[in-house]
Amino acid sequence: MDITLSRLFEAAVVAQTNEVALVDAPNRATFAGGTPQRYTWQQLGEAVIDCATSLQLLGVKPGTRVAIQLPNIVELPILILACSQLGAVAVPFPVQHRAHELRHGFETAGVTVAVSGNRPDRPDQMDVMAAIADDFSATVASIDPAYDGEVLDCRPLPPVDGAVSEVPSPHVPADSDATICWTSGTTGTPKGVPRTHAMWGETARFQVDALGLTEADNILCPFPLVNMAGIGGLLVPWLMSNSRLVLHQPLDLPTFLGQIQSERITYTVAPPPLLNMLIRNEDMLANVDVSSLRIITSGSAPLDPWMIEGWEARGIQICNAFGSNEGVSLLSTRATVPDPAQRARLFPAPDRPGVEARIVDLQTGAEITEVGQPGELLFAGPTVFTGYLGSDGSEFLDGWFRSGDIFEWATPTSGAARQPPTGDAEPRLLRFVDRAKDIIIRGGMNISAAEVEALVSTHPGVAECAVVGYPDPDLGERVGVFVVAAPDADPPDLDAVVATMREAEVASYKLPEKLELIDALPRNPVGKVVKPELRAAWRTDAQE
């Protein structure tokens, strides 16, 4: 795909000049400071040129690695687009990253320019960023013109003495790097994931086509614009569809629901626990107008069929997405997987040009083609990156990206009996099983943590949960579950959860044998549950 982010943006500005393009969250002042902004496409075009001019004065040119650490405020997409305008590489960091992660990122990515700003919760943010930039001889700039730190070279950004009419655009090749994002870091140090303009374009085109996004859509973005979910799932599709992007950060439920109503949102994304909670809370939904919504995409964990059915009874389609910064991109929609129960776990095999998926045996690497045999998902195609920064190439097997996720082949009629395909008429589907690292081995039996989590979540007293293995001298591991209780519900105990699972006629070896109630699950900067922390807690208990 011969496009770049700057070309998509320029085309959108021309096509939608006076239409609203980008909107801040109304509660911006609570998490970032400043007044909420609202840009038309023309105004946004001017702001991006202004920002690009500022970056040029800081020495940014084609190929420059520009670190950005901001929450979801309009300056974040403006900076990403300004980098694209100059042929530079945007390196966005999650706002949760602190000095340790920033130092690693600056060194790994070769950052020479950095942009950030203080926040109410982090009044020292600019001083931290400036100190790290100084250590790496990088230039630092603040989006806050009032920043009075001690770093002499720190400049306000943007604007610079008013708007500038034109910035030369190098129109870099589509196969040049547009961004460097960071793996979620549930284990080890986050790895840098370079992605080209063409990779982002291919990922976005798939989303736009499958979801039917057009210039008439109003997109609500509650995911940070720092990774695949935010950039590939929302930012670039917004540019490609010439629609309206409404920002949200952090997840604040009253504000989120209020934006759906006031901005007439037609498409958004939301984590499964939030969708579960809302569809169970009829009183809350009755007090907000969600009639404009036509699609919600969710993912990162298996969805509950009852949740999909509940939203679709309201006329809102729930799509199931599975993706990664590295370029895995699967989407299950009403058109491709009509049955909500199947859509909760099944994805159509890729049928886009050049995109392929394979399943291989975890031990031997041999390809698996039979239905119902789990193995690691391998992915290849124009959406897939070429390797982590500084990598030895071990993330690939014969040119295929090793996802670290366990899938199996399925068909619409395979079901529990795991029958083989009956002919060409039955489409091949991919069934998510679990992360390779989330398989619990109890007495030689493999147990999917994701499967048990989906079952535990059916208990009305469970808001969300995480299933992990804990050490056992006889069986190796046993199944344990950390539970966050649902609001206004009696907290479930182990017996209640086991009873719920027995009603579903689950094999006994999958039943949890330990339950701990916690206030919140530990999550990394992009929202994934950090299971090593949970495992470590129980390992410590076992040693005491």
VEXDREN-2710 file (C-alpha; in Angstrom, 1 decimal):
% VEXDREN-2710
k/r/px/py/pz
1/MET/0.0/0.0/0.0
2/ASP/1.7/3.2/-1.2
3/ILE/0.5/5.6/1.5
4/THR/1.9/7.4/4.4
5/LEU/0.2/8.9/7.5
6/SER/1.0/12.4/6.1
7/ARG/-0.7/11.6/2.8
8/LEU/-3.8/10.2/4.5
9/PHE/-3.9/13.3/6.6
10/GLU/-3.5/15.8/3.8
11/ALA/-6.2/14.1/1.8
12/ALA/-8.6/14.2/4.8
13/VAL/-7.9/17.9/5.2
14/VAL/-8.8/18.6/1.6
15/ALA/-11.9/16.4/1.6
16/GLN/-13.4/17.5/5.0
17/THR/-12.1/21.1/5.4
18/ASN/-14.7/22.5/7.7
19/GLU/-16.0/19.3/9.3
20/VAL/-15.0/18.6/13.0
21/ALA/-12.0/16.3/13.0
22/LEU/-10.6/16.0/16.5
23/VAL/-12.1/16.6/20.0
24/ASP/-10.6/16.6/23.5
25/ALA/-12.3/14.9/26.4
26/PRO/-14.4/17.4/28.4
27/ASN/-12.5/16.4/31.6
28/ARG/-9.1/17.1/30.1
29/ALA/-8.1/19.5/32.9
30/THR/-8.3/16.7/35.4
31/PHE/-5.6/14.5/33.8
32/ALA/-3.6/16.8/31.6
33/GLY/-4.3/20.5/32.3
34/GLY/-5.5/23.0/29.7
35/THR/-8.8/23.7/28.1
36/PRO/-10.5/21.0/26.0
37/GLN/-9.9/21.7/22.3
38/ARG/-12.1/21.1/19.2
39/TYR/-10.5/21.2/15.7
40/THR/-12.0/21.2/12.3
41/TRP/-9.9/19.5/9.6
42/GLN/-8.6/22.8/8.4
43/GLN/-7.7/24.0/11.9
44/LEU/-6.0/20.6/12.5
45/GLY/-4.0/21.0/9.3
46/GLU/-2.8/24.3/10.5
47/ALA/-1.9/23.0/13.9
48/VAL/0.1/20.1/12.5
49/ILE/2.1/22.4/10.2
50/ASP/2.7/24.7/13.2
51/CYS/3.9/21.7/15.3
52/ALA/6.1/20.5/12.4
53/THR/7.7/23.9/12.2
54/SER/8.5/23.7/16.0
55/LEU/10.0/20.3/15.5
56/GLN/12.1/21.5/12.6
57/LEU/13.5/24.2/14.9
58/LEU/14.5/21.4/17.3
59/GLY/16.5/19.7/14.6
60/VAL/13.9/17.1/13.5
61/LYS/14.3/15.8/10.0
62/PRO/13.6/12.6/8.1
63/GLY/14.5/9.6/10.2
64/THR/14.8/11.5/13.6
65/ARG/13.4/9.5/16.5
66/VAL/11.0/11.7/18.5
67/ALA/10.0/10.5/21.9
68/ILE/6.5/11.6/23.0
69/GLN/4.9/11.0/26.3
70/LEU/1.4/12.5/26.6
71/PRO/-2.1/11.3/27.6
72/ASN/-4.9/11.2/25.1
73/ILE/-5.1/14.9/24.4
74/VAL/-5.1/16.6/21.0
75/GLU/-1.4/17.3/21.1
76/LEU/-0.6/13.6/21.0
77/PRO/-2.1/12.9/17.5
78/ILE/-0.9/16.4/16.3
79/LEU/2.7/15.4/17.3
80/ILE/2.4/12.0/15.6
81/LEU/1.1/13.6/12.4
82/ALA/3.8/16.4/12.6
83/CYS/6.5/13.7/12.7
84/SER/4.9/12.0/9.7
85/GLN/4.9/15.4/7.9
86/LEU/8.6/15.7/8.4
87/GLY/9.4/12.0/7.7
88/ALA/10.5/11.6/11.3
89/VAL/9.7/8.5/13.5
90/ALA/7.2/9.0/16.4
91/VAL/8.2/7.1/19.5
92/PRO/5.1/7.3/21.8
93/PHE/5.5/6.1/25.4
94/PRO/2.6/5.1/27.7
95/VAL/2.0/7.8/30.4
96/GLN/2.6/5.1/33.1
97/HIS/6.3/4.7/32.0
98/ARG/8.7/6.2/34.4
99/ALA/12.4/6.9/34.4
100/HIS/13.4/3.2/34.2
101/GLU/11.3/2.5/31.0
102/LEU/12.1/5.9/29.5
103/ARG/15.9/5.4/29.8
104/HIS/15.6/1.9/28.2
105/GLY/13.4/3.3/25.4
106/PHE/15.7/6.3/24.7
107/GLU/18.7/4.0/24.4
108/THR/17.0/1.3/22.4
109/ALA/15.2/3.6/19.9
110/GLY/18.0/6.1/19.6
111/VAL/15.9/9.1/20.6
112/THR/17.3/12.5/19.9
113/VAL/14.3/14.7/20.5
114/ALA/11.7/14.4/23.2
115/VAL/8.3/16.1/23.9
116/SER/6.2/15.9/27.0
117/GLY/4.3/18.0/29.5
118/ASN/3.5/18.1/33.2
119/ARG/0.2/16.6/34.4
120/PRO/-1.8/17.1/37.6
121/ASP/-0.8/13.6/38.7
122/ARG/2.8/14.0/37.6
123/PRO/4.0/17.6/38.2
124/ASP/7.6/16.5/37.8
125/GLN/7.0/14.9/34.4
126/MET/8.9/17.5/32.5
127/ASP/11.9/17.5/34.9
128/VAL/12.1/13.7/34.7
129/MET/11.9/13.8/30.9
130/ALA/14.4/16.6/30.6
131/ALA/16.9/14.8/32.9
132/ILE/16.8/11.7/30.8
133/ALA/17.0/13.6/27.6
134/ASP/20.1/15.4/29.0
135/ASP/21.7/12.0/29.8
136/PHE/21.3/11.0/26.1
137/SER/22.2/14.4/24.7
138/ALA/18.7/14.7/23.3
139/THR/16.8/17.9/22.9
140/VAL/13.6/18.3/25.0
141/ALA/10.5/20.4/24.5
142/SER/7.3/21.0/26.5
143/ILE/3.8/21.4/25.2
144/ASP/3.4/23.8/28.1
145/PRO/4.8/27.3/27.2
146/ALA/4.9/28.1/30.9
147/TYR/7.4/25.3/31.7
148/ASP/10.2/26.9/33.8
149/GLY/12.5/23.9/34.3
150/GLU/16.2/24.3/34.6
151/VAL/17.1/22.7/31.2
152/LEU/18.4/25.5/29.0
153/ASP/17.4/24.0/25.7
154/CYS/13.8/23.2/26.6
155/ARG/11.4/25.1/24.3
156/PRO/7.7/25.5/24.2
157/LEU/6.0/23.4/21.6
158/PRO/3.7/24.2/19.7
159/PRO/3.1/27.0/18.6
160/VAL/6.2/29.0/17.6
161/ASP/5.2/32.7/17.1
162/GLY/2.0/31.9/15.3
163/ALA/1.2/29.5/12.5
164/VAL/3.5/29.0/9.6
165/SER/1.9/28.6/6.2
166/GLU/4.0/25.7/4.8
167/VAL/6.4/23.0/5.9
168/PRO/8.3/21.1/3.2
169/SER/7.1/17.5/3.2
170/PRO/9.7/14.9/2.2
171/HIS/6.9/12.4/1.4
172/VAL/9.1/9.6/2.6
173/PRO/8.5/6.1/1.2
174/ALA/5.7/4.0/2.5
175/ASP/8.1/1.4/3.7
176/SER/10.0/3.8/6.0
177/ASP/9.3/3.7/9.7
178/ALA/6.5/5.8/11.0
179/THR/6.5/4.8/14.6
180/ILE/8.3/2.7/17.3
181/CYS/5.8/1.3/19.8
182/TRP/6.5/-0.8/22.9
183/THR/5.4/-4.3/23.8
184/SER/3.1/-4.4/26.7
185/GLY/5.9/-5.6/29.1
186/THR/4.0/-8.2/31.1
187/THR/7.4/-9.8/31.5
188/GLY/10.9/-8.4/31.0
189/THR/11.7/-5.1/29.6
190/PRO/9.4/-3.6/26.9
191/LYS/10.7/-4.2/23.4
192/GLY/10.7/-1.7/20.6
193/VAL/8.4/-2.5/17.7
194/PRO/9.1/-0.4/14.6
195/ARG/6.2/-0.1/12.2
196/THR/6.2/1.4/8.7
197/HIS/3.6/3.7/7.2
198/ALA/2.6/0.8/4.9
199/MET/2.1/-1.6/7.8
200/TRP/-0.2/0.9/9.5
201/GLY/-2.1/1.4/6.3
202/GLU/-2.7/-2.3/5.7
203/THR/-3.9/-2.7/9.3
204/ALA/-6.2/0.3/9.1
205/ARG/-7.7/-0.7/5.7
206/PHE/-8.7/-4.0/7.1
207/GLN/-10.5/-2.3/10.0
208/VAL/-12.2/0.3/7.9
209/ASP/-13.5/-2.2/5.4
210/ALA/-14.7/-4.8/8.0
211/LEU/-16.4/-2.2/10.2
212/GLY/-17.7/-0.1/7.3
213/LEU/-16.3/3.2/8.7
214/THR/-17.0/6.4/6.7
215/GLU/-16.8/10.1/7.1
216/ALA/-20.2/10.0/8.8
217/ASP/-18.8/8.1/11.8
218/ASN/-17.9/9.6/15.2
219/ILE/-15.2/7.5/16.8
220/LEU/-14.6/7.5/20.6
221/CYS/-11.0/6.6/21.5
222/PRO/-10.5/5.4/25.1
223/PHE/-7.3/3.5/24.3
224/PRO/-4.0/5.3/24.6
225/LEU/-2.6/6.4/21.2
226/VAL/0.7/4.6/21.8
227/ASN/0.2/1.1/20.4
228/MET/-1.8/-1.2/18.0
229/ALA/-5.2/-0.7/19.7
230/GLY/-4.9/3.1/19.7
231/ILE/-3.0/3.8/16.5
232/GLY/-3.9/0.9/14.3
233/GLY/-7.5/0.4/15.6
234/LEU/-8.5/4.1/15.9
235/LEU/-6.1/6.8/14.8
236/VAL/-5.2/5.5/11.3
237/PRO/-8.8/4.3/10.5
238/TRP/-9.9/7.8/11.5
239/LEU/-7.6/9.3/8.9
240/MET/-8.5/6.8/6.3
241/SER/-12.3/7.2/6.8
242/ASN/-12.1/11.1/7.2
243/SER/-14.4/10.7/10.2
244/ARG/-14.3/12.4/13.6
245/LEU/-12.1/11.3/16.5
246/VAL/-13.2/12.0/20.0
247/LEU/-10.5/11.4/22.7
248/HIS/-11.0/9.9/26.1
249/GLN/-8.4/9.3/28.9
250/PRO/-8.3/7.7/31.4
251/LEU/-11.3/5.4/31.5
252/ASP/-13.9/7.5/33.4
253/LEU/-17.3/5.8/33.1
254/PRO/-19.5/8.9/33.5
255/THR/-17.4/10.9/31.1
256/PHE/-17.3/7.9/28.6
257/LEU/-21.0/7.5/28.6
258/GLY/-21.5/11.2/28.5
259/GLN/-19.3/11.5/25.4
260/ILE/-21.3/8.7/23.6
261/GLN/-24.4/10.7/24.1
262/SER/-23.2/14.3/23.5
263/GLU/-20.9/13.5/20.5
264/ARG/-23.4/11.0/19.0
265/ILE/-20.7/8.3/18.9
266/THR/-21.2/5.6/16.3
267/TYR/-18.1/3.5/17.0
268/THR/-15.9/2.8/20.0
269/VAL/-13.8/0.2/21.7
270/ALA/-14.2/-1.1/25.2
271/PRO/-12.6/-3.8/27.4
272/PRO/-14.8/-6.9/28.1
273/PRO/-15.3/-6.2/31.9
274/LEU/-16.8/-2.8/31.1
275/LEU/-19.2/-4.2/28.5
276/ASN/-20.2/-7.0/30.9
277/MET/-20.8/-4.5/33.7
278/LEU/-22.9/-2.1/31.6
279/ILE/-25.1/-4.7/30.0
280/ARG/-25.9/-6.1/33.5
281/ASN/-26.7/-2.6/34.7
282/GLU/-30.0/-1.7/33.1
283/ASP/-30.5/1.3/35.3
284/MET/-27.2/2.9/34.2
285/LEU/-27.9/2.3/30.5
286/ALA/-31.4/3.7/30.9
287/ASN/-30.0/7.1/31.9
288/VAL/-27.8/7.6/28.8
289/ASP/-28.7/7.8/25.1
290/VAL/-26.6/5.2/23.3
291/SER/-28.9/5.1/20.2
292/SER/-26.2/6.5/18.0
293/LEU/-23.9/3.5/18.6
294/ARG/-23.8/0.9/15.9
295/ILE/-20.6/-1.0/16.7
296/ILE/-18.4/-1.7/19.7
297/THR/-15.2/-3.6/19.3
298/SER/-13.7/-5.5/22.3
299/GLY/-10.9/-7.9/22.8
300/SER/-7.7/-8.7/24.7
301/ALA/-9.6/-11.5/26.4
302/PRO/-12.3/-14.0/25.3
303/LEU/-15.7/-12.4/25.2
304/ASP/-18.8/-13.7/27.0
305/PRO/-21.6/-14.9/24.6
306/TRP/-24.3/-13.5/26.9
307/MET/-22.7/-10.1/26.8
308/ILE/-22.6/-10.1/22.9
309/GLU/-26.2/-11.2/22.8
310/GLY/-27.2/-8.5/25.4
311/TRP/-25.7/-5.6/23.3
312/GLU/-27.0/-7.0/20.0
313/ALA/-30.5/-7.1/21.5
314/ARG/-30.1/-3.3/21.8
315/GLY/-29.1/-3.2/18.1
316/ILE/-25.4/-2.7/18.8
317/GLN/-23.0/-5.0/17.0
318/ILE/-20.1/-6.4/19.2
319/CYS/-17.0/-7.2/17.2
320/ASN/-14.2/-9.4/18.6
321/ALA/-10.7/-8.2/17.8
322/PHE/-7.4/-9.9/18.4
323/GLY/-4.2/-8.1/17.5
324/SER/-0.7/-7.1/18.6
325/ASN/1.9/-4.3/18.0
326/GLU/3.8/-6.8/15.9
327/GLY/1.0/-7.0/13.3
328/VAL/-1.3/-9.9/14.1
329/SER/-4.7/-8.7/13.1
330/LEU/-7.9/-10.7/13.4
331/LEU/-11.5/-9.4/13.6
332/SER/-14.7/-11.3/14.1
333/THR/-17.8/-9.5/13.0
334/ARG/-21.5/-10.2/12.7
335/ALA/-21.0/-10.7/8.9
336/THR/-18.1/-13.2/9.3
337/VAL/-19.2/-15.0/12.5
338/PRO/-23.0/-14.5/12.9
339/ASP/-23.5/-16.7/16.0
340/PRO/-22.6/-14.6/19.2
341/ALA/-21.5/-17.7/21.0
342/GLN/-19.0/-18.5/18.3
343/ARG/-17.9/-14.8/17.8
344/ALA/-16.9/-14.7/21.5
345/ARG/-13.9/-17.0/20.7
346/LEU/-13.7/-17.6/16.9
347/PHE/-12.0/-15.6/14.2
348/PRO/-12.2/-16.1/10.4
349/ALA/-8.9/-17.2/8.9
350/PRO/-7.3/-14.2/7.1
351/ASP/-8.4/-13.9/3.5
352/ARG/-6.7/-10.5/2.7
353/PRO/-4.0/-10.4/0.0
354/GLY/-0.7/-11.7/1.3
355/VAL/-1.9/-12.3/4.9
356/GLU/-1.6/-15.8/6.2
357/ALA/-1.9/-17.7/9.5
358/ARG/-0.5/-21.0/10.5
359/ILE/-0.7/-23.1/13.7
360/VAL/2.4/-25.1/14.7
361/ASP/3.2/-27.6/17.4
362/LEU/4.8/-25.9/20.4
363/GLN/7.5/-28.6/20.7
364/THR/8.3/-29.6/17.1
365/GLY/7.2/-26.6/15.1
366/ALA/5.4/-28.9/12.7
367/GLU/2.3/-27.4/11.1
368/ILE/-1.1/-28.4/12.5
369/THR/-3.9/-28.6/10.0
370/GLU/-6.4/-30.7/11.9
371/VAL/-9.4/-29.2/13.7
372/GLY/-9.2/-29.1/17.5
373/GLN/-5.4/-29.5/18.0
374/PRO/-3.9/-26.5/19.8
375/GLY/-0.6/-24.9/18.8
376/GLU/1.1/-21.6/18.5
377/LEU/-0.3/-19.1/16.0
378/LEU/2.2/-17.9/13.3
379/PHE/1.3/-14.8/11.2
380/ALA/2.8/-13.4/8.0
381/GLY/1.8/-10.6/5.6
382/PRO/2.1/-6.9/5.0
383/THR/0.8/-6.0/8.5
384/VAL/3.6/-7.8/10.3
385/PHE/6.7/-6.0/11.4
386/THR/10.3/-7.0/10.6
387/GLY/11.6/-7.5/14.1
388/TYR/12.2/-5.9/17.5
389/LEU/14.9/-3.3/17.9
390/GLY/18.1/-5.1/18.5
391/SER/16.5/-8.5/18.1
392/ASP/18.3/-11.8/17.3
393/GLY/15.4/-12.8/15.1
394/SER/14.0/-15.5/17.5
395/GLU/10.5/-13.9/17.2
396/PHE/10.3/-15.5/13.7
397/LEU/10.1/-19.1/12.5
398/ASP/11.1/-19.4/8.8
399/GLY/9.9/-15.8/8.2
400/TRP/6.6/-16.2/10.2
401/PHE/6.0/-14.2/13.3
402/ARG/5.6/-16.3/16.4
403/SER/2.7/-14.7/18.3
404/GLY/3.1/-16.7/21.6
405/ASP/-0.7/-17.2/21.4
406/ILE/-2.3/-20.7/21.4
407/PHE/-5.0/-21.2/18.8
408/GLU/-6.6/-24.2/17.1
409/TRP/-8.5/-24.6/13.8
410/ALA/-12.3/-24.9/14.1
411/THR/-15.3/-24.9/11.9
412/PRO/-18.8/-23.6/12.6
413/THR/-20.0/-27.1/13.2
414/SER/-16.9/-28.6/14.9
415/GLY/-18.2/-27.7/18.4
416/ALA/-17.3/-29.8/21.5
417/ALA/-17.1/-33.0/19.4
418/ARG/-14.3/-31.5/17.4
419/GLN/-15.5/-33.0/14.1
420/PRO/-13.2/-32.6/11.1
421/PRO/-14.3/-30.3/8.2
422/THR/-17.0/-31.8/6.1
423/GLY/-16.0/-30.1/2.8
424/ASP/-15.1/-26.8/1.1
425/ALA/-18.4/-25.2/2.2
426/GLU/-17.3/-25.0/5.8
427/PRO/-15.1/-22.0/6.4
428/ARG/-12.0/-22.4/8.5
429/LEU/-12.0/-20.5/11.7
430/LEU/-9.4/-19.8/14.3
431/ARG/-10.3/-20.5/17.9
432/PHE/-8.3/-18.6/20.6
433/VAL/-7.2/-21.0/23.4
434/ASP/-4.8/-19.0/25.5
435/ARG/-1.5/-17.3/25.8
436/ALA/1.3/-19.8/25.7
437/LYS/2.5/-18.6/29.1
438/ASP/-1.1/-18.8/30.5
439/ILE/-1.5/-22.6/30.1
440/ILE/-1.7/-24.2/33.6
441/ILE/-0.4/-27.7/33.7
442/ARG/-2.2/-29.6/36.5
443/GLY/-1.0/-33.2/36.9
444/GLY/-0.2/-33.4/33.2
445/MET/-3.5/-31.8/32.1
446/ASN/-3.3/-28.5/30.2
447/ILE/-5.8/-25.9/31.4
448/SER/-6.5/-22.7/29.5
449/ALA/-6.6/-19.8/32.0
450/ALA/-8.7/-17.8/29.5
451/GLU/-11.3/-20.6/29.4
452/VAL/-11.6/-20.7/33.2
453/GLU/-11.8/-16.9/33.3
454/ALA/-14.7/-16.8/30.9
455/LEU/-16.5/-19.4/33.0
456/VAL/-15.8/-17.6/36.3
457/SER/-17.0/-14.3/34.8
458/THR/-20.5/-15.7/34.4
459/HIS/-21.0/-15.5/38.2
460/PRO/-23.0/-12.3/38.7
461/GLY/-20.8/-11.3/41.6
462/VAL/-17.7/-11.2/39.5
463/ALA/-16.7/-7.9/37.8
464/GLU/-13.5/-9.3/36.4
465/CYS/-11.0/-12.0/37.3
466/ALA/-7.6/-13.5/36.5
467/VAL/-6.8/-17.2/36.6
468/VAL/-3.2/-18.3/37.3
469/GLY/-1.5/-21.5/38.4
470/TYR/0.0/-21.8/41.8
471/PRO/2.7/-24.3/42.9
472/ASP/1.7/-27.7/44.2
473/PRO/4.3/-30.4/45.2
474/ASP/2.2/-33.3/43.9
475/LEU/0.4/-31.9/40.8
476/GLY/3.0/-29.3/39.8
477/GLU/0.3/-26.6/39.6
478/ARG/-3.3/-26.0/40.7
479/VAL/-5.8/-23.5/39.5
480/GLY/-6.3/-20.3/41.4
481/VAL/-8.3/-17.2/40.6
482/PHE/-8.1/-13.6/41.7
483/VAL/-11.5/-11.9/41.7
484/VAL/-12.7/-8.3/41.6
485/ALA/-16.2/-8.3/43.0
486/ALA/-19.0/-6.6/41.1
487/PRO/-20.3/-3.3/42.6
488/ASP/-23.5/-3.7/44.7
489/ALA/-23.1/-7.5/44.8
490/ASP/-22.2/-10.0/47.4
491/PRO/-18.5/-10.9/46.9
492/PRO/-18.3/-14.5/45.7
493/ASP/-16.3/-17.1/47.6
494/LEU/-14.6/-20.2/46.2
495/ASP/-17.6/-22.5/46.7
496/ALA/-20.0/-20.1/44.9
497/VAL/-17.6/-19.8/41.9
498/VAL/-17.1/-23.6/41.7
499/ALA/-20.9/-24.1/41.9
500/THR/-21.4/-21.8/38.9
501/MET/-18.8/-23.7/36.9
502/ARG/-20.3/-27.1/37.8
503/GLU/-23.6/-25.9/36.5
504/ALA/-21.8/-25.5/33.1
505/GLU/-20.6/-29.1/33.4
506/VAL/-17.0/-28.3/33.4
507/ALA/-14.3/-31.0/33.8
508/SER/-13.4/-31.2/37.4
509/TYR/-9.7/-30.7/36.9
510/LYS/-10.4/-27.2/35.6
511/LEU/-12.2/-26.0/38.8
512/PRO/-10.4/-23.4/40.8
513/GLU/-9.0/-24.6/44.1
514/LYS/-8.0/-21.2/45.5
515/LEU/-9.7/-17.8/45.3
516/GLU/-8.6/-14.4/46.5
517/LEU/-10.7/-11.2/46.4
518/ILE/-8.7/-8.1/45.4
519/ASP/-9.7/-4.5/44.8
520/ALA/-8.3/-4.3/41.2
521/LEU/-6.2/-6.5/38.9
522/PRO/-2.7/-5.2/38.3
523/ARG/-2.4/-3.9/34.8
524/ASN/0.5/-2.7/32.5
525/PRO/0.3/0.7/30.7
526/VAL/-1.8/-0.6/27.9
527/GLY/-4.3/-2.4/30.2
528/LYS/-3.2/-6.0/30.1
529/VAL/-3.3/-7.9/33.3
530/VAL/0.2/-8.4/34.7
531/LYS/-0.1/-12.0/35.8
532/PRO/3.5/-12.4/36.9
533/GLU/2.6/-10.2/39.9
534/LEU/-0.3/-12.4/40.8
535/ARG/1.8/-15.6/40.4
536/ALA/4.6/-14.1/42.5
537/ALA/2.1/-13.3/45.3
538/TRP/1.1/-16.9/45.6
539/ARG/4.7/-18.2/45.2
540/THR/5.7/-16.0/48.1
541/ASP/2.8/-17.4/50.2
542/ALA/3.9/-21.0/49.4
543/GLN/7.4/-20.3/50.6
544/GLU/6.3/-18.8/53.9
END
